[in-house]
Amino acid sequence: MHDAIRNARAQQRQVRSQVRESDAYGFFNLLTGPELFDKVESLLPPHRERRFPPTETLSMFLAQALSADRSCQKAVDEAAIKRLAAGLTPCSTHTGAYCRARLRLPTEMVHTLAGYVGQCVTAHAPDAWHWRGRPVRLVDGTTLVMPDTPANQAAYPQARSQKSGLGFPLCRMVGLVCLGSGAVLQAAIGHYRGKGGDEQSLLRSILDTLERGDLLLGDAFYATYFLLCTLRERGIDAVFEQHGSRQRTTDFRCGQRLGVRDHLMLLPKPVTKPDWMSQADYEQAPQSLTVRELRTGGKTLVTTLLCPKLTDKAALRALYRDRWHVELDLRNIKTTLGMDRLSCQTPAMAIKEIWVYLLAYNLIRLMMAQAAWLAHRLPRQLSFKHTVQIWIAWTYHANRIDDDKLYGLFVLIAQQHVGERPGRIEPRALKRRLKPYPLLTIPRATARAHVREHGHPEKLK
């Protein structure tokens, strides 16, 4: 107990020292520095004075994303209470004005700001946060559920396996995440099904986010010939799990042997042109590509890191294990923040809501990066949910930001560390029993009419 107290006090002294030595334009002084505010000002659309100007609207929208109760009514009620507590004229608690203000908020503004915050975090990242001095980017996709409205269904149809009136509109999102900081650099949003909605197509639409010298880490969905060719042309290396179609046919007796189940292979260009690819691009693609295939950690990996002396199997196994962080990051966005089920009733507002969530996530990652740097830790060692809880409490009680309060905020964020749990396995099953309600197998309107006529089943009364 005494050792823990001494360590905590030593960490507080360390963070306090770092805060005092950092000038206003220092390494990670972005939370209160002028850069972020200047960027917000530059993106503001022309507007007249209203009850909810764009900056306040965005602030309230972000607060909704970080709140367990995401209703517009709660956001407006809190705004009315803050005005009353500040001695200002209370505003109406009706939500109409705020909802119209959210509608006027440009999606491109929120999108640009989310990417800017992510780039700010990664641009200031020290080499210690990289893998052997190289920035590592994680890629993965996920699906999001929208409210079941006719407009959402028309723009983002539900899965074909679900009957009409019983499913929910779905969209797919593919994101590029910084391994070192956890910030989302860019994301692409598309349909769950149909041409252009697959993870490969969405990733290609944001490849310009990657820079020469980056290292891309992804699962088996991305280990395709043409993507590897594109990355090589851009000077970007990749480490993917072997594609499912080649998983069982990989023969380590072929190619140039580098070690036990480790070889170089010359892949020929696929004979069939992909549907998404133009004929001109297909003809310009190289006729062959040399990649390295290796078996390690129970997985077959394919990579453009060809030299076994520079990157041995153990290093690649440890690197690919870090790919799991993107799964945890998506879980933080969807489960901790609540983006797995969107609230907005129209497609345009639902997309805007997604970008607000990503902006909120990146702002939390920005604070975690600052706290980690000041405490001489890695951002991945800090707890995302703990930081969200600290920030929500901060917004309720901090009237103004100064160095002493900022120091205290970073100390609190850096106190909670997440444990190392390599190879963790959990069953995908629920222990807590759900209520014994049957599944809805007919449209809700039809079910209501049936209940009016026949009443509820006896066991549910």
Secondary structure, 3 states (H helix, E strand, C coil): CHHHHHHHHHHHHHHHHHHHHCCCCCCCCCCCCHHHHHHHHHHCCCCCCCCCCHHHHHHHHHHHHCCCCCCHHHHHHHHHHHHHHCCCCCCCCCCHHHHHHHHHCCHHHHHHHHHHHHHHHHHCCCHHHCECCECEEEEEEEEEECCCCHHHHHHCCCCCCCCCCCCCCEEEEEEEEECCCCCEEEEEEEECCCCCCCHHHHHHCCHHHCCCCCEEEECHHHCCHHHHHHHHHCCCEEEEECCHHHHCCCCCCCCEEEECCEEEEEEECCCCCCCCCCHHHHHHCCCEEEEEEEEECCEEEEECCCCCCCCCHHHHHHHHHCCHHHHHHHHHHHHHCCCCECCCCCHHHHHHHHHHHHHHHHHHHHHHHHHHHHCCCCHHHECHHHHHHHHHHHHHHCCCCCHHHHHHHHHHHHHCECCCCCCCCCCCCCCCCCCCCCCCCCCHHHHHHHHHHHCCCHHHC
